[in-house]
């Protein structure tokens, strides 16, 4: 099963009030394992950058004006995603922006059924806990020391690792590997030349049983 783990950076919180996407980062996973296939692009939002948003992701309007608009990258983005499910942390937010941009260009929106929300998954698994991406990285011992500011590709890569852990880790099948897939075990010469004795009988003899009964009779106030 192939899926796209993705993240976006934006100018704000609401595309219906004029906010736009400024960065998309995608990582393809197969059976929850990253494949090495990535998609990353900065996007010219064709508007100013609010100071609060720039403080979060560090992307200025001056930097972004030299990058393509969403209309120029939408075809590549859609080709990369294909018909795979889209995995995001707080997926409703990212899907809202993606769909708003696509619908404005005449493309059909992605249905909610194609999205997987890792925030919802983590809330079910850890109710009442802090389930931000940083908190989940800490919970699963995932190194996020490079996450000084939010970045779509870095966050997608971290989320891919978190998603793997949320779905059971690398050994979702309890680590049971078919015999023909197990690595060959190398044994030393000493082990190969070792002499093994036949197991000794461990059942008590008749004489030992009689001695045991005699011993018990000598115990005062015994449980027997």
N, C-alpha and C positions, 0 to 999 in steps of 0.2 A: 504494500500500500504506500503510494507516494503522496506526500502532502507538502504544502508550502507554508513554512513558518515565516511570518512577516511582521514588520513594524513600520509605522509612519511617523514623521515629524511634521508639525503644522504651524500655522501662524497663530492659532488659537483653538477654541473648543467647539465652534459651531460653523459649519460650512454654509448654513442657511443665513448667517449674518455676515458673510463675506470672508470667512477664514478659508485658507487654502493649504494644500499639501506642499511641503517644501523638500521632503526626502522620503524615499522608499527603500527598505532593505528586505531582501527575501533570501531564505535558505531552504533548499529542498531536503526533505528527510524521507527515507524509505524504511518502513517498519520502525519508525521513530529514530533512526540513526541518520545523521547528516551525510549527504552524498558528496559534498564538495561543490555542488552546483549553487551558485549565488547570483542574485541580481541586485544591483545597487545603482541609484541615480539621485542626484540633486535636481530640484525642479524650481524653475523661476515662477514664483506665485503671482507675478504681474501686479503686485501691490507692495505696500510698505511692510516692515517687520516690527510688530509691537516689541517694546523693550522687555516685557515679561517673558515673551516667547523666546526671544534671542538669548536671554539669560539661561533658559532651560537647555537649548540645543546648540547655542553658539553660532547659529547661521544668520548672517546679516543679509539685508536686501542688496547691499553692494556686491557681496560674494555671489548671491543667487542670480543676479541679473544676467550673468554670463552663461547660465545653464539653460537647457531646453525647457519649454513649457510642458504642461501635462498633455496637451494635444499632440506634442511631438514625440512623447514616449509611450502613449497609451497602447499603441499596437504592440510594441516590444513587451510591455508589461503583461498584456493579455496573452501573448504567445508564450511567455515564460510560465505563467500560471496554468495555462491549458485548462483541463477539466479537473485539476486537483483541488482538494479541500484546502481552505485557507485558515491557518492557525494563528491566533493573535492573543495578546494579553489585554483583556477588556476589548474583545473583538467588535462589540457594537460601535465603539468609537472609531476604530480604523475603517470598518466596513462602511460606516456612514460617510466618511470623507471620500473613500474610493468610489462608492456608488454615486455620490453627488457629482464628482468630477466626470465619471463616465456618462451619466445620464445627460449632463450638459453638452456632451459631444455626440449624443445620439446613440450611445452604446447601451445595451440592456444591463441593468444592475445585477450584481451577484446575489442570488437568493440567500436568505439567512441559513438555509439548510446546508450551504457549502462552508459555513464558518464554524470553527471550533474555538471556544473561549477558554483559555487556560486559567483565567482568573476565576471563572465559575467552577472549573474542575478543582482548583486549589481550595476554594471556599468550601466545597463539599468534603474534601479530604481533611482539611484543617479548619473546621469551623471556629470562628472567634479569634483566629490567629492573624498576624500581619501577613498578607499575601501579595505584597508588592513584588515586583521582579527582583529588587535588591534583597528583600527578606527571603524569598524563595532560593536565591543563589546562596545565601548564608545557610539556610536550612539544609541544602543539598551539597554544601562544601564546594560550590562552583566559584572559581576565581573571577570576580567582577571588578578587580582593582583598577582596570583601565576605564571604567565607566565614570569618568570625572563629570562629563556632561552626557545628556541623552544623545544617542546616535542611532539611526534606524538599523543599519547593518549590524553594528555591535550588539544592539538590543535583540535583534532577530537571532543572532548566533547564540547569545546567552539564553534566550527563550527556547531555542531548539534543545539545549542541554536540560533546561528545566522541564520541558515537555516530556523528554525521555524519562526523567525521574518520576514525573507525575504518573506516567503510564506503566511504571514498574521497573524502570532501570534496564540495563543491558541484558540481564538474564530474566526476562519476563516469564520464562518457563521453568522457574526454580532451578536454573542451571543444569537441567538434564540434557545432556548431549548424547546423540546416538553413538554407539560404540565405534562405528566406522568413521566418525568425525572427530574422535578424541585424539589428541596428540600422542605419539608413541612415547612410552615411558622408558627412559634409559636407565639400566641398572648397572651397578659396579661389578667388577670381577668377583669381589668378595661376596656379594649377594648371589651372583650366579653360581658360585662354587659352594655355597653354604649347604650343610647337611641338615635336613629336617627330620626330627624324630617323630615316630608315630605317637599320637596323643595317648596319654596314660589313662587307664580306667579311673573314673572318679566316683563310682558308686561305692557305698560302704559295704564291707564284707559282713558275713553273718556274725563273726566274732566281734567286730566293731559295734554292731547294732546291740548285741547282748551287753557289752561293756557300757554302752550309752544308757541302756535301761537301768542297769545297776547303779550308775552314777546319779540318775534322776531320783531314784528311790531314796538316796541319802540326803536330798535337799529338803529341808523343812519348809512347810507352807509354800510349796512350789505352785506355779500356775498349772502344772500338768495334773 
